[in-house]
């Protein structure tokens, strides 16, 4: 009998660990959750949060030591708006480094080693936080060399 009880407890614990989605501000609609699961079926450590009328979901993909942290944004209807993936400056493609070096911001220095790779339906870019002439700025740089200051 004790063995059966122990198995039942272990089964309940295992099921609770499998359900690892956390909801900070309520639960997003089924459309939002379905779109996310379709886009990121291997997501782990999933946490949902309502922010500015949108749903932000923080999650991880990959396996150690190549775990990546992401934030994806969806509107209330389940339309994907963007995904931000954390990465290190050492992972920047050479084309992005060259575009920055050829721009008016060539003398800028990265504020920190963490940068974001941003994927959107309109296109992808790297978002960099830099110190330029004593002022902290943010630049978006595309792989094909486009450099812009976000609004």
LUMBAZA-843820 format. One record per residue: residue in one letter; x, y, z of N, C-alpha, C in turn. Coordinates in Angstrom, 1 decimal. Layout:
BEGIN
residu / n.east / n.north / n.up / ca.east / ca.north / ca.up / c.east / c.north / c.up
A / X / Y / Z / X / Y / Z / X / Y / Z
...
END
This chain:
BEGIN
residu / n.east / n.north / n.up / ca.east / ca.north / ca.up / c.east / c.north / c.up
X / 0.8 / -1.2 / 0.0 / 0.0 / 0.0 / 0.0 / 0.9 / 1.3 / 0.0
X / 1.9 / 1.2 / 0.8 / 2.8 / 2.4 / 0.9 / 3.5 / 2.6 / -0.5
X / 3.8 / 1.5 / -1.2 / 4.5 / 1.7 / -2.5 / 3.5 / 2.3 / -3.5
X / 2.3 / 1.9 / -3.4 / 1.3 / 2.5 / -4.3 / 1.1 / 4.0 / -4.1
X / 1.0 / 4.3 / -2.8 / 0.9 / 5.8 / -2.4 / 2.1 / 6.5 / -2.9
X / 3.3 / 6.0 / -2.8 / 4.5 / 6.6 / -3.2 / 4.5 / 6.8 / -4.8
X / 4.0 / 5.8 / -5.5 / 3.9 / 6.0 / -7.0 / 2.9 / 7.1 / -7.3
X / 1.8 / 7.1 / -6.6 / 0.8 / 8.1 / -6.9 / 1.3 / 9.5 / -6.6
X / 2.0 / 9.7 / -5.6 / 2.6 / 11.0 / -5.2 / 3.6 / 11.4 / -6.3
X / 4.5 / 10.4 / -6.7 / 5.5 / 10.7 / -7.8 / 4.8 / 11.1 / -9.1
X / 3.7 / 10.4 / -9.4 / 2.9 / 10.8 / -10.6 / 2.4 / 12.2 / -10.6
X / 1.8 / 12.6 / -9.5 / 1.3 / 13.9 / -9.3 / 2.4 / 14.9 / -9.4
X / 3.5 / 14.7 / -8.8 / 4.6 / 15.6 / -8.9 / 5.2 / 15.7 / -10.3
X / 5.2 / 14.6 / -11.0 / 5.7 / 14.6 / -12.4 / 4.8 / 15.4 / -13.3
X / 3.5 / 15.3 / -13.1 / 2.5 / 16.0 / -13.9 / 2.6 / 17.5 / -13.6
X / 2.8 / 17.9 / -12.4 / 2.9 / 19.3 / -12.0 / 4.1 / 19.9 / -12.6
X / 5.2 / 19.1 / -12.7 / 6.4 / 19.7 / -13.3 / 6.2 / 19.9 / -14.8
X / 5.5 / 19.0 / -15.5 / 5.2 / 19.1 / -16.9 / 4.4 / 20.4 / -17.2
X / 3.6 / 20.8 / -16.4 / 2.8 / 22.0 / -16.6 / 3.6 / 23.2 / -16.1
X / 4.5 / 23.6 / -16.9 / 5.4 / 24.6 / -16.4 / 5.1 / 26.0 / -16.9
X / 3.9 / 26.2 / -17.5 / 3.5 / 27.6 / -17.9 / 3.1 / 28.4 / -16.7
X / 3.5 / 29.6 / -16.6 / 3.1 / 30.5 / -15.5 / 2.4 / 31.7 / -16.1
X / 1.4 / 32.1 / -15.4 / 0.5 / 33.2 / -15.9 / 0.6 / 34.3 / -14.8
X / 1.2 / 35.4 / -15.2 / 1.4 / 36.5 / -14.3 / 0.1 / 37.3 / -14.2
X / -0.6 / 37.6 / -15.3 / -1.7 / 38.5 / -15.3 / -2.9 / 37.8 / -16.0
X / -3.3 / 36.7 / -15.5 / -4.4 / 36.0 / -16.2 / -3.9 / 35.1 / -17.3
X / -4.8 / 34.5 / -18.0 / -4.4 / 33.6 / -19.1 / -4.7 / 34.1 / -20.4
X / -3.8 / 34.1 / -21.4 / -4.1 / 34.6 / -22.7 / -5.1 / 33.7 / -23.4
X / -5.7 / 34.2 / -24.4 / -6.7 / 33.5 / -25.2 / -6.1 / 32.2 / -25.8
X / -7.0 / 31.3 / -26.1 / -6.6 / 30.0 / -26.8 / -5.8 / 30.3 / -28.1
X / -6.3 / 31.4 / -28.8 / -5.7 / 31.7 / -30.1 / -4.2 / 32.1 / -29.9
X / -4.0 / 32.9 / -28.8 / -2.6 / 33.4 / -28.5 / -1.7 / 32.2 / -28.1
X / -2.3 / 31.3 / -27.2 / -1.5 / 30.2 / -26.8 / -1.2 / 29.2 / -27.9
X / -2.2 / 29.0 / -28.8 / -2.0 / 28.1 / -29.9 / -0.9 / 28.6 / -30.9
X / -1.0 / 29.9 / -31.2 / 0.0 / 30.5 / -32.1 / 1.4 / 30.3 / -31.5
X / 1.5 / 30.6 / -30.2 / 2.8 / 30.5 / -29.6 / 3.3 / 29.0 / -29.6
X / 2.5 / 28.1 / -29.3 / 2.9 / 26.6 / -29.3 / 3.2 / 26.2 / -30.7
X / 2.5 / 26.7 / -31.7 / 2.9 / 26.4 / -33.1 / 4.2 / 26.9 / -33.5
X / 4.5 / 28.1 / -33.1 / 5.8 / 28.8 / -33.4 / 7.0 / 28.2 / -32.6
X / 6.7 / 27.9 / -31.4 / 7.8 / 27.4 / -30.5 / 7.4 / 26.2 / -29.7
X / 7.3 / 25.0 / -30.4 / 6.9 / 23.8 / -29.8 / 7.9 / 23.3 / -28.7
X / 9.1 / 23.7 / -28.8 / 10.1 / 23.2 / -27.8 / 10.4 / 24.2 / -26.7
X / 9.5 / 25.2 / -26.5 / 9.7 / 26.2 / -25.5 / 9.6 / 25.6 / -24.1
X / 10.5 / 26.1 / -23.2 / 10.5 / 25.6 / -21.8 / 10.5 / 26.9 / -20.9
X / 10.1 / 26.7 / -19.7 / 10.1 / 27.8 / -18.7 / 9.2 / 28.9 / -19.2
X / 8.0 / 28.6 / -19.6 / 7.2 / 29.6 / -20.3 / 6.4 / 30.4 / -19.2
X / 6.5 / 31.8 / -19.4 / 5.9 / 32.7 / -18.4 / 5.1 / 33.7 / -19.2
X / 3.8 / 33.9 / -19.0 / 3.0 / 34.9 / -19.7 / 2.8 / 36.1 / -18.8
X / 2.7 / 37.2 / -19.5 / 2.4 / 38.5 / -18.8 / 1.7 / 39.5 / -19.8
X / 0.7 / 40.1 / -19.3 / 0.0 / 41.1 / -20.0 / 0.7 / 42.4 / -19.9
X / 1.0 / 43.1 / -21.0 / 1.8 / 44.3 / -20.9 / 1.3 / 45.3 / -22.1
X / 0.8 / 46.4 / -21.7 / 0.4 / 47.5 / -22.7 / -0.6 / 46.9 / -23.7
X / -1.6 / 46.1 / -23.2 / -2.6 / 45.5 / -24.1 / -2.1 / 44.4 / -25.0
X / -0.9 / 43.9 / -24.8 / -0.4 / 42.8 / -25.5 / 0.0 / 41.7 / -24.6
X / 0.3 / 40.5 / -25.1 / 0.8 / 39.4 / -24.3 / 2.2 / 39.2 / -24.6
X / 3.0 / 39.2 / -23.5 / 4.5 / 38.9 / -23.6 / 4.7 / 37.6 / -23.0
X / 5.4 / 36.7 / -23.7 / 5.7 / 35.4 / -23.2 / 7.2 / 35.3 / -23.2
X / 7.8 / 35.0 / -22.0 / 9.2 / 34.7 / -21.8 / 9.4 / 33.2 / -21.8
X / 10.5 / 32.8 / -22.5 / 10.7 / 31.3 / -22.5 / 12.1 / 31.0 / -23.0
X / 12.5 / 29.8 / -22.8 / 13.8 / 29.3 / -23.2 / 13.7 / 28.2 / -24.3
X / 14.7 / 28.1 / -25.1 / 14.8 / 27.0 / -26.1 / 16.3 / 26.5 / -26.0
X / 16.5 / 25.4 / -26.7 / 17.8 / 24.8 / -26.7 / 18.1 / 24.0 / -25.5
X / 19.3 / 23.3 / -25.5 / 19.7 / 22.5 / -24.4 / 21.1 / 23.0 / -23.9
X / 21.4 / 22.9 / -22.6 / 22.7 / 23.3 / -22.1 / 23.8 / 22.7 / -22.9
X / 24.8 / 23.5 / -23.2 / 25.1 / 24.8 / -22.8 / 24.5 / 25.9 / -23.8
X / 23.8 / 25.5 / -24.8 / 23.3 / 26.4 / -25.8 / 21.8 / 26.8 / -25.5
X / 21.5 / 27.1 / -24.3 / 20.1 / 27.6 / -24.0 / 20.0 / 29.0 / -24.4
X / 18.9 / 29.4 / -25.1 / 18.6 / 30.8 / -25.5 / 17.4 / 31.2 / -24.8
X / 17.4 / 32.5 / -24.4 / 16.3 / 33.2 / -23.7 / 15.6 / 34.1 / -24.7
X / 14.2 / 34.0 / -24.7 / 13.4 / 34.8 / -25.7 / 12.3 / 35.5 / -25.0
X / 11.8 / 36.5 / -25.7 / 10.5 / 37.1 / -25.3 / 9.7 / 37.3 / -26.6
X / 8.5 / 36.7 / -26.7 / 7.7 / 36.9 / -27.9 / 6.5 / 37.7 / -27.5
X / 6.0 / 38.5 / -28.4 / 4.9 / 39.4 / -28.2 / 3.7 / 39.1 / -29.2
X / 2.5 / 39.0 / -28.6 / 1.3 / 38.7 / -29.4 / 0.2 / 39.7 / -29.1
X / -0.7 / 40.0 / -30.1 / -1.8 / 40.8 / -29.7 / -2.9 / 39.9 / -29.2
X / -4.0 / 40.5 / -28.8 / -5.1 / 39.7 / -28.1 / -5.7 / 38.7 / -29.0
X / -5.6 / 38.8 / -30.4 / -6.1 / 37.9 / -31.3 / -5.2 / 36.8 / -31.7
X / -4.0 / 36.8 / -31.1 / -3.1 / 35.7 / -31.4 / -2.1 / 36.0 / -32.5
X / -2.1 / 37.3 / -33.0 / -1.2 / 37.7 / -34.1 / 0.2 / 37.9 / -33.5
X / 1.2 / 37.2 / -34.0 / 2.6 / 37.4 / -33.5 / 3.1 / 38.7 / -34.0
X / 3.8 / 39.5 / -33.1 / 4.3 / 40.8 / -33.5 / 5.8 / 40.8 / -33.5
X / 6.5 / 40.1 / -32.6 / 7.9 / 40.1 / -32.7 / 8.4 / 39.1 / -31.6
X / 9.7 / 38.7 / -31.8 / 10.4 / 37.9 / -30.8 / 11.8 / 38.5 / -30.7
X / 12.2 / 38.6 / -29.4 / 13.5 / 39.1 / -29.0 / 14.3 / 38.0 / -28.4
X / 15.5 / 37.7 / -29.0 / 16.3 / 36.7 / -28.5 / 17.6 / 37.3 / -27.9
X / 17.9 / 36.9 / -26.7 / 19.1 / 37.5 / -26.0 / 20.3 / 36.8 / -26.6
X / 21.4 / 37.5 / -26.9 / 22.6 / 37.0 / -27.4 / 23.8 / 37.9 / -26.9
X / 25.0 / 37.4 / -27.1 / 26.2 / 38.1 / -26.7 / 26.8 / 38.9 / -27.9
X / 27.5 / 40.0 / -27.7 / 28.1 / 40.7 / -28.7 / 29.0 / 39.9 / -29.6
X / 29.7 / 38.9 / -28.9 / 30.6 / 38.1 / -29.7 / 29.9 / 37.2 / -30.7
X / 28.6 / 37.1 / -30.7 / 27.9 / 36.4 / -31.6 / 27.4 / 37.2 / -32.8
X / 27.6 / 38.5 / -32.8 / 27.2 / 39.4 / -33.9 / 27.9 / 38.9 / -35.2
X / 27.1 / 38.9 / -36.3 / 27.7 / 38.6 / -37.6 / 28.6 / 39.7 / -38.0
X / 29.6 / 39.3 / -38.8 / 30.6 / 40.3 / -39.3 / 29.9 / 41.4 / -40.1
X / 28.9 / 41.1 / -40.8 / 28.2 / 42.1 / -41.6 / 27.6 / 43.2 / -40.7
X / 27.1 / 42.9 / -39.6 / 26.6 / 43.8 / -38.6 / 27.7 / 44.7 / -38.1
X / 28.8 / 44.1 / -37.7 / 30.0 / 44.8 / -37.2 / 30.5 / 45.8 / -38.2
X / 30.6 / 45.3 / -39.5 / 31.0 / 46.2 / -40.6 / 30.1 / 47.4 / -40.8
X / 28.8 / 47.1 / -40.8 / 27.8 / 48.2 / -41.0 / 27.9 / 49.2 / -39.9
X / 28.1 / 48.8 / -38.7 / 28.3 / 49.7 / -37.6 / 29.6 / 50.5 / -37.7
X / 30.6 / 49.9 / -38.1 / 31.9 / 50.6 / -38.3 / 31.9 / 51.6 / -39.4
X / 31.0 / 51.3 / -40.4 / 30.9 / 52.2 / -41.6 / 29.9 / 53.3 / -41.4
X / 29.2 / 53.3 / -40.3 / 28.2 / 54.3 / -40.0 / 28.7 / 55.5 / -39.3
X / 27.8 / 56.5 / -39.1 / 28.2 / 57.7 / -38.3 / 28.4 / 57.3 / -36.8
X / 28.1 / 56.1 / -36.4 / 28.2 / 55.7 / -35.0 / 29.4 / 54.8 / -34.8
X / 30.4 / 54.9 / -35.7 / 31.6 / 54.0 / -35.7 / 32.3 / 54.1 / -34.4
X / 32.3 / 55.3 / -33.7 / 33.0 / 55.5 / -32.5 / 32.2 / 55.0 / -31.2
X / 31.0 / 54.6 / -31.5 / 30.2 / 54.1 / -30.3 / 30.7 / 52.8 / -29.7
X / 30.4 / 52.7 / -28.4 / 30.9 / 51.5 / -27.7 / 29.7 / 50.8 / -27.1
X / 29.7 / 49.5 / -27.2 / 28.6 / 48.8 / -26.6 / 28.5 / 49.1 / -25.1
X / 27.3 / 49.3 / -24.6 / 27.0 / 49.6 / -23.2 / 27.2 / 48.3 / -22.4
X / 26.9 / 47.2 / -22.9 / 27.0 / 45.9 / -22.2 / 27.1 / 44.8 / -23.3
X / 27.5 / 43.6 / -22.9 / 27.7 / 42.5 / -23.8 / 26.4 / 41.9 / -24.3
X / 25.3 / 42.2 / -23.6 / 24.0 / 41.6 / -24.0 / 23.4 / 42.4 / -25.1
X / 23.0 / 41.8 / -26.2 / 22.2 / 42.4 / -27.3 / 21.0 / 41.6 / -27.6
X / 20.1 / 42.1 / -28.4 / 18.9 / 41.3 / -28.8 / 18.9 / 41.2 / -30.3
X / 18.5 / 40.0 / -30.7 / 18.2 / 39.7 / -32.1 / 16.7 / 39.7 / -32.2
X / 16.1 / 40.6 / -33.0 / 14.7 / 40.8 / -33.0 / 14.2 / 40.3 / -34.4
X / 13.1 / 39.5 / -34.3 / 12.5 / 38.9 / -35.5 / 11.1 / 39.5 / -35.5
X / 10.7 / 40.0 / -36.6 / 9.3 / 40.6 / -36.8 / 8.8 / 40.1 / -38.2
X / 7.5 / 40.2 / -38.4 / 7.0 / 39.9 / -39.7 / 7.5 / 40.8 / -40.8
X / 8.0 / 42.0 / -40.5 / 8.5 / 42.9 / -41.5 / 10.0 / 42.7 / -41.7
X / 10.7 / 42.0 / -40.9 / 12.1 / 41.8 / -41.0 / 12.8 / 41.6 / -39.7
X / 14.1 / 41.2 / -39.8 / 14.9 / 41.0 / -38.6 / 16.0 / 42.0 / -38.4
X / 16.4 / 42.2 / -37.2 / 17.5 / 43.2 / -36.9 / 18.1 / 42.9 / -35.6
X / 19.3 / 43.4 / -35.3 / 20.0 / 43.4 / -34.1 / 19.8 / 44.7 / -33.4
X / 19.4 / 44.6 / -32.1 / 19.2 / 45.8 / -31.3 / 20.3 / 46.0 / -30.3
X / 21.1 / 47.1 / -30.5 / 22.3 / 47.3 / -29.7 / 22.1 / 48.5 / -28.8
X / 22.6 / 48.4 / -27.6 / 22.6 / 49.6 / -26.7 / 24.1 / 50.1 / -26.7
X / 24.3 / 51.3 / -27.1 / 25.6 / 51.9 / -27.2 / 25.8 / 53.2 / -26.4
X / 27.0 / 53.5 / -26.1 / 27.4 / 54.8 / -25.6 / 28.0 / 55.5 / -26.8
X / 27.4 / 56.7 / -27.1 / 27.9 / 57.5 / -28.2 / 28.0 / 58.9 / -27.8
X / 29.2 / 59.5 / -27.8 / 29.4 / 60.9 / -27.3 / 28.9 / 61.1 / -26.0
X / 29.1 / 60.1 / -25.1 / 28.6 / 60.3 / -23.7 / 27.1 / 60.0 / -23.4
X / 26.4 / 59.6 / -24.5 / 25.0 / 59.4 / -24.4 / 24.6 / 58.0 / -24.7
X / 23.7 / 57.4 / -23.9 / 23.3 / 56.0 / -24.2 / 22.3 / 56.1 / -25.3
X / 22.5 / 55.3 / -26.4 / 21.5 / 55.3 / -27.5 / 21.3 / 53.8 / -27.9
X / 20.2 / 53.6 / -28.6 / 19.9 / 52.3 / -29.1 / 19.9 / 52.3 / -30.6
X / 20.5 / 51.4 / -31.2 / 20.6 / 51.3 / -32.7 / 20.0 / 49.9 / -33.1
X / 19.4 / 49.9 / -34.3 / 18.9 / 48.7 / -34.9 / 19.8 / 48.5 / -36.1
X / 20.4 / 47.3 / -36.3 / 21.2 / 47.1 / -37.4 / 20.8 / 45.8 / -38.1
X / 20.5 / 45.8 / -39.4 / 20.1 / 44.7 / -40.1 / 21.3 / 43.9 / -40.7
X / 21.1 / 42.7 / -41.0 / 22.2 / 41.9 / -41.5 / 22.8 / 42.4 / -42.8
X / 21.9 / 43.1 / -43.6 / 22.3 / 43.6 / -44.9 / 22.9 / 45.1 / -44.7
X / 23.1 / 45.5 / -43.5 / 23.9 / 46.8 / -43.3 / 23.0 / 48.0 / -43.0
X / 21.7 / 47.9 / -42.9 / 20.9 / 49.0 / -42.5 / 21.1 / 49.4 / -41.0
X / 21.4 / 50.7 / -40.8 / 21.5 / 51.2 / -39.4 / 20.5 / 52.2 / -39.2
X / 19.7 / 52.1 / -38.1 / 18.7 / 53.1 / -37.8 / 18.5 / 53.3 / -36.3
X / 18.0 / 54.4 / -35.9 / 17.7 / 54.7 / -34.5 / 16.2 / 54.5 / -34.4
X / 15.8 / 53.6 / -33.5 / 14.4 / 53.3 / -33.3 / 13.6 / 54.5 / -32.8
X / 12.4 / 54.6 / -33.2 / 11.6 / 55.8 / -32.7 / 11.2 / 55.6 / -31.2
END
